[in-house]
Each structure stands twice: as C-alpha cells, then as structure tokens.
C-alpha cells in the first residue's frame, strides 16, 4: 500500500482518463491500465501503479535509474527527452509543460474532496503553530498538513494530490520569499480560517524592507474566503499594520501582554515545557506545551483559535498541545557530554526569534551557567547591522554566563553587548568552527548552551560535536 506521501489519488482512474485530465498525449502503452497514485519527480518512491512526472530539478540519468529499478505504470515527459532507455513496460505520456500537467491533476484531485482549509503564516512560529494545530486536529479528524518547510506555492500540488476520501481538513503553512506567493496559494484553496503568527524581520532582505513583509503577510488576509475567521497577534506591533478593512469575516486576537480574545497568563516554566492559563469564550483553563518561551505560548494560543474555529473541544485541544511533536531544531533539547544541556534552536534566525531564545536561556539556566552561541542572521537586507546590534543590546540585558558569536555579521552582537555594559571577558567571537568547538568543550560542566543562527551556518554540526567526547 502506498503511503500518503506518495500522492494516492482520490479515486483510481484509467491511464486514458489521466491523460485527458492532464492534457497530454499517450504515445506508448495501454490506456486502460489503472492509475492509483502520482509521483512528483521522486524516483526513490516509485510504485507500479503510479504515474511518474519528470522533474527538471533532478538529473535524467538518476530518474531513469529509478524507472528501470521500479517501473511505474506511466511516465509524463516533455519534448526533447530520450525515450530509448525507458523500460517497455512503462507507458509514455507527452505534455507541453510537465508542471502545468501536475497542476491539472492536483486541481482535479482537489475538486473531488474540497476539505476545510486552515492557513498559517507569519515571520516566525509558522512550523511550530502548524505542528500544534495538526496535533490537536488529528485526534478527532483526518488531516493533511504541510511537511517540513515545504510551504511555498511550488509545493502546493503535492498536498492537493495527497487528499483522499475521508480527509476533512487541510492545514497549510504558507511561507514566501517573494510577493504573490501566499496570494497564489490562497486563490487555489481559499482558506476558511487563518492566522498571522507575527510580522517580523524574516525575509526583509528579499522583499526590500520590513514594511514590505507586512504587505506580503497581508496576502493571507486578502486571500481568505468571505465569512472566514482570522486570528492576529495582539502583542505584535507590526501586526497592527495589517489591514482588515476589506476582510469580510470574523477577526479575533491572541496575546499575553495585551488584552486579547484568547488571553494567555500565569506562565510557569518546567524542565519539560511550560504550563499556562488561557482565558477565552468566558472560560479559563490550564494548558501545557512541551517547549519553552512566551513566543511559543503565543503559537499555542493561535493554534487554540484555529482549533476552536474548526469545532474542536477544549479537552481535545489540551491533549493535542501537551503531546505535540515539534519540528527539529526549534528549541530542541539535547543531552550533551559532561552534564551539559544543549538547546538547538538553529533552524533559522531573525532578531525577534533570537531575543526570544535568549529569554528562554535565562529561564532554563537558572543557577546553572547559561551560554548563548549566536551566529549570523541572513536575509535581513538593509536591516542587517541594526538587527544584530538590537540582539546585542538585548543580550547585555539577559547577561548570560557567556555570549559567544560566530560569523562576520554576528560579531556586531558581541561588540554591541559590550558597549551596552556586558563584561567583555564573558564575550567571545570565533571565525573558525574548529576553534569555537574547542572553546565549547572547555565550558563548565552542567552548562545550558543555547544555539541560534541562520540555516546556512549549519549549527547542528557544532551541537553534534558536544554530544560526544
């Protein structure tokens, strides 16, 4: 049986029917053969009843090797590719444009099911909030959801093709690196509930400034269907720049510091997570999440809102949040050598997220030495120097046992922290990964070490070096 990741079609169709759906021409093979699934250019996941779509991002030789090893029912190609090495058992379909063919099949599959759609966007917290929503919903509903960080328009067809009878809700994390990406996703699925987790500095460099990030996130609000439900962050100043003037639906807020429709309060740190009160709909309840930070409580409040809009009980919400499996490298707690606790938060970084992580380090370290290892933050454009300096001033206020920076841009964090009053003997900078690792091996036993940097710096290699002698 094919896994959901292999895009099992809503209903089995003949190859002739599939060819008609995608607008292709069958140039070889039996048109009466049954097609049960689609494979979007992943030769390692081939199955015999699939229709395989050629991928221009992978070498044709590797794709041919996969086709020869596990022949699918059919392969979809554009003009110009050699057919001589394709096994005779595989039917061949020609199309003018493979991507358009994929979209035609995905749209057809989508029309068979049309599940309810929840959409999550924001500068930070998208993946965590999506994981929380999914953990809640899957206890009583059949859910298809975004996988990993495959969250842009390019990947939408793969989720539409995974839908099958009985699937009730599609949860989409909507990311973007350019304008119109979220808008294009919304035009296809028209979400009935949406959340903007926050509006921060992420992708400011790509878009041309933080004010343009606001414009990009606005696309979700403008793309929700009439009568939809929208949740906005009451604690996020930039979220107030989002306009709901043309939105025809219900708007609710979530927050901790500021008054909100979904209010978090009485936060308590534990070794395995955080407990907190939630006041909403005239009710008050205690909840728990297996991670740390006020920013993650805000993510949980957003998830509560989405779940309530979709008719989920508070009991199921409480259970789903408590048992959520959070994405890798988001405040991931790892046992290091010599009794050290390693907090790998280095999936990506922007100033707001880095400051949130420094706050977590202060809470978790308590009487133990707290060490912050901070790297370059990419994609900030003209805000790069100001963003790193902002983190430096905040780091001085948090005053960890050691502040360690790595990378040319991150050096501004340490310099600014010293200028803001932090003891220079407790601030260290490294331009060599090896030298940094050697220094970390000399840090006090039992330390809590927090890691944060943009993805390109591959901080997981540094973290891994501290899990072995």
N, C-alpha and C positions, 0 to 999 in steps of 0.2 A: 504494500500500500504506500502511495506517495505521501510525503509529509506536506503540511500546508505550505512550507516554504517553496515547494516545487510548483506552486500555482495550479492546483487541481481545479479544473473548470467547473462552473456551476452545474452543468449537465453535459453528458457525453454527446459529442457531435461527430458526424462523419467528416472525413477529410474534405470532401466536396463542399460541405456546409461551411467548414472553417475557412476554406479558400475564398468562398463568397463573402464571408464576414470581413476578412482582412483585405479584400480587393486584390487578390493575387491571381496567378495563372498556374495551374497544375501542369508541369511539363514532364513529369515521370511519376508513376506509382498508381496504386489502387485508391480511387476516390471514395470507395465505400468503407475504407478502413476507419475504425473508431478512434477518435482522439479524446483523451481524458484529462490531459494537462498541458500546460505551456511551460517552456523553459526559456528564460530570457538571457541567453548567452552564457550559461554556466555549465560547461562541459563535464564538470565533476559530479553534477547532479542529474545526469541523464537517466531516463527510464524509457522503456519500449513503447509506451502508449502516448508519449509526449509529441508535441510539435515544437521543434527547436528553432529559435530565432538567432540568426547570425549576429555576433557582436563585433562592431568595428574597434572596440577598445581592447580586444584580445587578439593575439596572433591567429591567423587562419590555420597555421600548422598545428597549434595546440587544440584548436576546436576540431580539426579533422581527426586528430588522435583520439579525442573523446568520442566522436561519432563512430569511429571504427571499433573502439573498445565496447561501447554500449549503444548500439544503433537505436535511435528513436523511430517513431512512425514516419515522421516527415521533418524536413528542414526548410526554413524560409531564408532565401538569399536574394540579394540584388544582382543586377547585371555585372558581369566582369569577373566573377569568381570562377575558378576552375572546378568542374564537376567530376573530373576523372577519378579522383581518389575517394569519392563518397560511395560507401557501400551500396550495392544494387538494391538491397532490401529497403533502403530509405527513400521515401517519396520526396520529390523536389518541387518546391513552390517558388516561383519568381514574383517579386513585388518591385514596384518602382522605388519604394522607400521602406526599409525594414522598421524604422522607428514608428512611422505612420501606421504600419501594419499592426505593430504591437498595441498602439493606442486604440485601434479599431476593435481588436479582440478584447482589450481591457474594458472599453466602454460598453461593449456588448455584455460582458460578464457582469459589470456593474448594474446594468439595467435589469438583469434577472433578479437581483436581490434588493438593491436600494436600502441598505441598513441605515439606522440613525448614525449621525456623524458628530463626533466631538473633536474640536481642533485646539491645539495648544501651541502658542508661540511666545516669544519673549527673548530678551538678550541673554538671560541665564535661567537655569532651572527647567528648561523645556523637557529634557530627557527624564529628570527626576519626577516632575509632575506627571508626565505620561506614564511612567512606571507605577506611580501611586494610583492613578486613575485605573490603569489596567488591572492592578492587583485587587482593587475594590470590585470592579465590574465582573471579573471572571468568576467570582464566587456565585453569581446567580445568572450571568448572561454569557452568551457566546460572543467572543470579541476577537477582531483582527486589529493589530496595532503596529505602529512603527517599530522597526527593528534597528537597534544601534543608533547611529547618527545618519541613517539613510532617510533624510527628512525633507528633501527638496522635490521640486516638480518632476525631475528626472526619474525619481523612484516611485512616483505615484502609481503607474501602471502595475507594478509588482504587487501592490496591496489590493488593487481592484481585482486582479486575477486570482488572488487567494480566497476571495469570497466564495462561499458555497452555501447551499440551502441550510437554514438554521442559524447562520451568523446574524446577530442582531445589531451589533454596534461596531463601527469603525472608529478607532481612536488614532488621530493623526497628529504627530508632532510636526509642525510646519516651520522649517528653517529657511534661511535665504542668505545669499551672498550678493544679491542684486535686486533691484526693483522689479516688481511684477511677478516674482516667484510665488509668493503667498497668494496673490490675486489669481494667478492661473490655477493653483490648486483649488481655491475656493470656487472658481467658476465651474469646475467639474463636479465637486461633491456637495457644495452648498451646505456647510455645517449648520446644525440647529443649536449647538452650544459651543461657546468659545471662551478662551481665557488668554489674556496677555499677562504673563507672569511678572514682567517688569520691562522697562525700557532703559538700557544702559549703553555702555561703550562698545560692546561686541560688534564687529564688522564696520565700525565707524570709518576705518581706513578705506574699505572697499566702496562705501557709499558716499564718502565725501563729507563726513561730519556727523556728530551725534544727533543734530536736528533732523538729519535725513534718515537716521534709524527710526525716529518717531514716525516719519512718513511711511517707511516700509512696514512697520507693525500696524499702522492704520489700515493696511490692506486686509487684515483679518476682519476687523470691524465692518469694513465696507463690503466684505465678501460673505458675511453671514446671511442666511435666508431671512425673509420677513417673519417676525414672530419668534426669532431666536432668543437665546439667553446668553448674556455676555457678563464675564467677571473681570474686574480690573483691580489692580493693586493700590489700595488707599495709602500705603506707606511710600510709594514710589513717586517722587516729584515729577519725573519726566512723563509718567503715565497720565498725569493731569493734562498734558499737551495733546493727548489723543482726543479726537472729536467723536461724540456720539450724536451730534446734531441731526444727521441724516439716518441714523440707525433706527429701524422700526422693530423694536423688541424690548426685552426687559434687561436692565443694567443693574448689577449688584457689585459690591466691593468686598474685598477681604483685606484684613490688616491686623497689626499688633499694636503699633504706636498710636495710630489714628483711628477714630471711630469708623466702624465698617459694618456691613450687613453680616459678614462672617468674621467674628472677632476672636482672636487668639489672646490668651492671657495665662498668668501663673505658670511660667515655663520653668521646668526643673530638669537639669542635666543628670543623666545616669551614665554608668560605664558603657552601656549597650545602646544608648539612644536618649530620647527626650520625651517627657510627658508634659501635657499642656491642656488647659481648658479651652473649649470652644463654645461661644455663645452665638446662636443663630436661630431664627424662626421661633423666638421666645423660649428656647430650650438651652440648657447648659450641660455639657458632658466633658468627660476626661478622655483624652486620646493619647496614643503613644506612637512614635516613629523610630525605627532602628537607625537613626543617624542624628547629626547634630547641627546646630546653627539656627538662628532666627529665620534666615533665608529659607531653610528647609521647612520650617513651620509655615511660612507663607506659601510654599509649594503645596503643603498638605491642606491648607485652607482652600486653595484654588481647586485641589482635587475633590475636596468635600463639596464645593459648589457644583462642580460638573456632575458628580455622582447624584446629588440631590435633584438636579435638573433632569436627570435621566431616571428618576424614580427609585433610587436605591435607599434602603433603610439605614438609619444611623448605626444599628448593630452591625450590618454588613460593612459599612464604611470603617468603623472602628477595627474590625477584624482584618480588613484588607490593608489598612495603613500599618497595622502592627506587624504584618507578615510580608510587607513589600520587599522584593529583591531589587536593590538599587543598582544602577549601572556601574560598571567597573571604573575605577579611578575617579570617583566622586566621593570624597571623604571616606575612602576605603581604608578600614583599619587592618593593619598587618602586624604580626608579631615579628620583631627584629631580634637580632642577637644581643646578648648582654642585657636582657630585660627591657630593651627599648620598644616603644610603641610607635609605629610608623603610620602616618596618615597620608595616604596617596590621594591628593585632590588635583592631580596634574593632567586631567583630560584636556582642559583648555583654561584660559585665564583672561580676565579683564579686571580693571581696578575694583569695581564693586564686589566681584566674586572673591578677589584676593583679600580685600579687607574683611569680608565675611568670614573667610577661612582663618585669618589672624585672630578674630574674636573667638572662634571655636577653639583654637590652640590655647588661648588664655584660660578658657573654661576647663578644658580637658587636662591641662598640665597641672593646675592647682599648685601643689607643693613640689611637684617634680620639675626638673629643668625642661623648659619649653623652647624648642629650637625651630625657627622658621627658615626654610630653604626656598628662596623665591627666584624665579627666572624671568626671562624676557616675556613681555606681553606683546603679541603681534596684532596686526590688523587694526591698529588704533589711529593710523594716519597722522594728521596734524595734532592729535591729542596725545601722541606717544610720550613725549617728555613730561607734559603736565600730569598724565595718568600715573607714570612711575613715581613722580615726586609726591603725588597725592597719597600713594600707598606708603611711601617713606615716612610722611608725617604721621600717618595712622599707625605704622609700625612702632614709631617712637612712643606713642601713647600706650600701645599694648605692652611695650617694653619686655619682649621675650628674653630668655636667658642668653640666646644668641640669635642674631639676624645674619643669615648667610645669603649672598646673592651670586648668581651665575649668569653670565652673558653680558654683552656690551650695554644693552638698554637697561638691564636690571641694576647696573652699577649706580644709576641715579637714585634707586630706592635706598641703598645704604648711605650714600652721601647726604641725602635729604634727612634721613633718620638721625644722623649725627648732628646735622645743622639744627634739627629740632630738639636736641638735648639728649639723645641716646648715647650711652658710654661707648666711645669709639673702640675700646678694647673688646667689646662684645659684638662688633660688626665686622664681618669678613666678606671679602669678594674673591671669586675664583673665575679665571678664564679657561682653566683646564679641568675637564671632568675628572681625570685621574687624581689631581690634587684635591679636588672637592671631596671625592670619595675617601681619600686617605684622611682628610680632616674629620669627616663624619665618623669614621671608625675610632677617632680619638675623643669623641664627645662622651659626656658622662653616661655610665650605665644607668638604665632606668629612665632615660630621657624620653620625652614625647617630641617626635620630629615631624613637622608638617611640610609637605611638598606642594608647590603650586607654580605652574608655568604654562606657557602656550604649548600646544601639542607638538610642534616641530622640535622642541628641545628634548623630547623622549626621556622625561624624568623617571619613567618606570625602570630604566636601566640603572639609575642611581639608587632607587628604592630597593631593587632586587639585590644590589651589592651589599646591602645591610641585613639581608635575611640569611646570609651565610658568612662564615669566617674567612 
